[in-house]
């Protein structure tokens, strides 16, 4: 009986140790890398978004956390596109780096690395690392992407197109989480 009472007294201690050893989430951890904190921001985008591009055209974007939480899949559609072919962008961590691969409608796949994350985590800037299916280094491609998180329900993304070594235009989307998506 004495052993049962001693074990019963230790149960709260064991429960505390198990809880403490699981540690805080990456998002809450003060020692998480800027890339890991930024990746959590992208995971928080899960759901449906809509808005306009710089030409005032309607766009729809959806974000989905896939691969056991290790990747965020973005589907971007411009309803004015008669083929309704979505462009896909995948976001994931690679050690201490946050990467994206953009599967572009022109058929190439730029890969970018988050080069800077603002101290608040509200702005993430990606720069080109390399690209597949690029006919030459001077061929047109998305070269840079900047994301501004404006609270949990607003996002601005700016994608810079580079051709012949020069930035030609910036494609900007101002997005809001859809009402149906925010009630999930």
C-alpha positions as CSV (number, residue, x, y, z in Angstrom):
1,X,0.0,0.0,0.0
2,X,2.9,2.3,0.8
3,X,4.2,2.0,-2.8
4,X,0.8,2.8,-4.2
5,X,0.6,6.0,-2.2
6,X,4.1,7.1,-3.2
7,X,3.3,6.4,-6.9
8,X,0.1,8.4,-6.6
9,X,2.0,11.3,-5.2
10,X,4.4,11.2,-8.1
11,X,1.8,11.1,-10.9
12,X,1.4,14.9,-11.0
13,X,5.2,15.3,-11.3
14,X,5.3,12.8,-14.2
15,X,2.4,14.6,-15.9
16,X,4.2,17.9,-15.5
17,X,7.4,16.5,-16.9
18,X,5.7,15.0,-19.9
19,X,4.0,18.3,-20.7
20,X,7.1,20.3,-20.2
21,X,9.2,18.0,-22.4
22,X,6.9,18.5,-25.3
23,X,7.9,22.2,-25.4
24,X,6.2,25.1,-26.9
25,X,5.1,25.2,-30.6
26,X,7.5,26.6,-33.1
27,X,5.3,29.6,-33.5
28,X,5.4,30.4,-29.8
29,X,9.0,29.5,-29.2
30,X,11.1,32.6,-28.7
31,X,14.2,30.7,-29.9
32,X,12.7,29.6,-33.2
33,X,14.5,30.9,-36.3
34,X,13.0,33.7,-38.3
35,X,12.4,31.2,-41.1
36,X,10.5,28.8,-38.8
37,X,8.4,31.7,-37.5
38,X,7.7,32.9,-41.1
39,X,6.7,29.3,-42.1
40,X,4.1,29.3,-39.3
41,X,2.7,32.5,-40.8
42,X,2.3,30.7,-44.1
43,X,0.6,27.8,-42.4
44,X,-1.8,30.2,-40.8
45,X,-3.0,31.2,-44.3
46,X,-4.8,27.9,-44.7
47,X,-8.1,28.5,-46.4
48,X,-9.6,30.4,-49.3
49,X,-8.7,34.0,-50.2
50,X,-9.9,36.5,-52.8
51,X,-8.9,39.9,-54.0
52,X,-7.6,41.9,-56.9
53,X,-4.4,42.3,-58.8
54,X,-2.8,45.7,-59.7
55,X,-5.1,45.8,-62.8
56,X,-8.2,45.5,-60.6
57,X,-8.9,42.0,-61.9
58,X,-10.3,39.4,-59.4
59,X,-8.0,36.7,-58.2
60,X,-8.6,33.7,-56.0
61,X,-6.0,31.9,-53.9
62,X,-6.2,28.9,-51.6
63,X,-3.6,27.7,-49.1
64,X,-3.5,24.2,-47.8
65,X,-1.1,22.6,-45.3
66,X,0.1,19.3,-46.7
67,X,2.7,16.5,-46.2
68,X,2.1,16.2,-42.4
69,X,2.5,19.9,-41.9
70,X,5.9,20.2,-43.7
71,X,4.6,22.1,-46.7
72,X,2.1,24.8,-47.6
73,X,0.5,24.5,-51.1
74,X,-0.8,27.7,-52.7
75,X,-3.2,27.6,-55.7
76,X,-3.5,30.9,-57.5
77,X,-6.2,31.4,-60.2
78,X,-7.0,34.5,-62.2
79,X,-10.7,34.0,-63.2
80,X,-10.0,36.0,-66.4
81,X,-7.7,33.1,-67.4
82,X,-10.0,31.2,-69.8
83,X,-8.0,27.9,-69.2
84,X,-8.5,28.2,-65.5
85,X,-5.0,26.8,-65.0
86,X,-3.9,27.4,-61.5
87,X,-0.3,28.3,-60.7
88,X,1.1,26.4,-57.8
89,X,3.6,27.6,-55.2
90,X,5.0,25.3,-52.5
91,X,6.5,26.7,-49.3
92,X,8.7,24.6,-47.0
93,X,11.6,24.7,-44.6
94,X,15.0,23.3,-45.5
95,X,16.9,23.3,-42.3
96,X,17.1,26.9,-41.2
97,X,15.9,28.2,-44.6
98,X,12.4,28.9,-45.8
99,X,12.1,28.1,-49.5
100,X,9.4,28.4,-52.2
101,X,9.1,26.8,-55.6
102,X,6.7,28.6,-58.0
103,X,5.2,26.5,-60.8
104,X,4.5,29.3,-63.2
105,X,2.0,29.5,-66.1
106,X,5.0,30.2,-68.5
107,X,6.3,26.7,-67.7
108,X,9.3,27.4,-65.6
109,X,9.8,26.8,-61.9
110,X,11.7,29.5,-60.0
111,X,13.0,28.5,-56.6
112,X,13.4,31.3,-54.0
113,X,14.8,31.6,-50.5
114,X,13.4,33.9,-47.8
115,X,16.3,36.4,-47.6
116,X,14.7,38.6,-44.9
117,X,11.9,38.4,-42.4
118,X,10.9,41.6,-40.6
119,X,11.3,41.5,-36.8
120,X,7.5,41.4,-36.4
121,X,7.3,38.6,-39.0
122,X,4.8,40.7,-40.9
123,X,6.9,40.9,-44.0
124,X,8.8,38.1,-45.8
125,X,11.1,38.7,-48.8
126,X,12.1,35.9,-51.1
127,X,14.9,36.1,-53.7
128,X,15.7,33.8,-56.6
129,X,18.0,30.9,-55.9
130,X,17.7,29.0,-59.2
131,X,15.0,27.8,-61.6
132,X,14.2,24.7,-63.6
133,X,13.0,24.6,-67.2
134,X,14.4,28.1,-67.8
135,X,15.7,28.3,-71.4
136,X,18.4,30.7,-70.4
137,X,19.4,32.9,-67.4
138,X,17.9,35.8,-69.3
139,X,14.6,34.2,-70.0
140,X,11.5,35.7,-68.3
141,X,10.8,34.4,-64.8
142,X,9.5,35.4,-61.4
143,X,12.6,36.6,-59.6
144,X,11.4,38.0,-56.2
145,X,8.3,37.7,-54.0
146,X,7.4,39.8,-51.0
147,X,4.5,39.0,-48.6
148,X,3.0,41.4,-46.2
149,X,0.8,39.8,-43.5
150,X,-1.8,42.4,-42.4
151,X,-3.4,40.7,-39.5
152,X,-4.9,37.2,-39.9
153,X,-7.3,38.0,-42.7
154,X,-5.4,40.3,-45.1
155,X,-2.4,39.6,-47.2
156,X,-0.5,41.5,-49.9
157,X,1.9,39.7,-52.2
158,X,4.2,41.2,-54.8
159,X,5.8,39.1,-57.4
160,X,8.6,40.7,-59.5
161,X,9.0,39.5,-63.1
162,X,12.6,39.6,-64.5
163,X,13.5,39.4,-68.2
164,X,16.9,39.8,-69.8
165,X,18.4,40.6,-66.4
166,X,16.0,43.5,-65.6
167,X,12.9,43.8,-63.4
168,X,10.1,44.4,-65.9
169,X,7.0,44.5,-63.7
170,X,5.6,43.7,-60.3
171,X,2.4,41.7,-60.0
172,X,0.6,42.7,-56.8
173,X,-2.3,40.9,-55.2
174,X,-4.3,42.4,-52.3
175,X,-6.2,39.5,-50.7
176,X,-8.7,38.9,-47.9
177,X,-9.7,35.6,-46.3
178,X,-13.2,34.6,-47.5
179,X,-16.0,34.6,-45.0
180,X,-16.5,30.9,-45.5
181,X,-12.8,30.3,-44.8
182,X,-12.7,32.3,-41.7
183,X,-15.6,30.4,-40.1
184,X,-13.8,27.0,-40.4
